Amino acid sequence: MPTTSTLSLARVRDELLALPQPFRRGAVHGVVERLQPAAGELDPYLNFSSSGYTRTRFYGGPAYEILVLCWRAGQASPIHDHAASICSMAVVQGTCSSEVFRLRDEWNGHGPRAGEVATLRTAGSSTCSTGQVLTVEGSDIHRISNRDSRGGDLVTIHFYLPPILTMRCFDEDSGLCSVNEPKTLMPRL
């Protein structure tokens, strides 16, 4: 019988370490959807900035990393993929918007390289509220944003299996592809 009890963020970290590898999207999602951070557990990782969303490391290892992302109203990620990683994102405060994009067929299974121009088409959108989990895989292209019209903050926790060292980003207007190394902060201890 499956376990349905909630898990602190530290316990989710331990449960993920116990999963067989290579990681499977469904197994990762099943662990992450049980997340219920303990009181005060996220405090050292909450770093809001008026200049853009922030990514603060909770855990980093060779198999995966856990980041706490903080978003002010109106902030959004670039349109991006996830390299070869599974990403499960848990919303712990607020509501996020997720837009999914597809490449046109001319790429035949490989994607554009840095400096090449790609034509993206919108393939769908959804919202995730507090307590919900969204899981995507490496070739999925999307953008996450905080569109709260009342000015509320958004806090999400992202589980990248394996860690993302670089990812492709796409300029929405020109379609220009770039390869970026995401900036990650360390916690305030």
QUIHUQUI-V795306 format. One line per field, one symbol per residue. psi: psi as a letter, one per 40 degrees, with the letter a starting at -180 (. if undefined). burial: I if it has 16 or more other C-alpha atoms within 10 Angstrom, else O. A space follows every 10 residues. Layout:
psi->???
burial->???
//
This chain:
psi->hiheiihidd dddddddeii iiihdddddd ddeehgiihe dedeehgiie eiiihhhdih iddiihihhh hiheiiiihi afbfihhhhh hehahihhhh iiiieeefdi iiiheihihi iheiiiihih eihhhiideh hihiihfhee eiihhihhhh hiihdiihih hdddehhihi hhhhiiih.
burial->OOOOOIIOIO IIIOOIOOOO OOIOIOOIII IIIIIIIOOO OIOOIIIIOO OOIIIIIIOO OOOIIIIIII IIIOIIIOII IIIIIIIIII IIIIIIIIII IIIOOOOOOO IIOOOOOIII OOOOOOOIOO IIIIIIIIII IIIIIIIIOO OOIIIIIIII IIIIOOIIII OOOOIIIIIO OOOOIOIOO
//
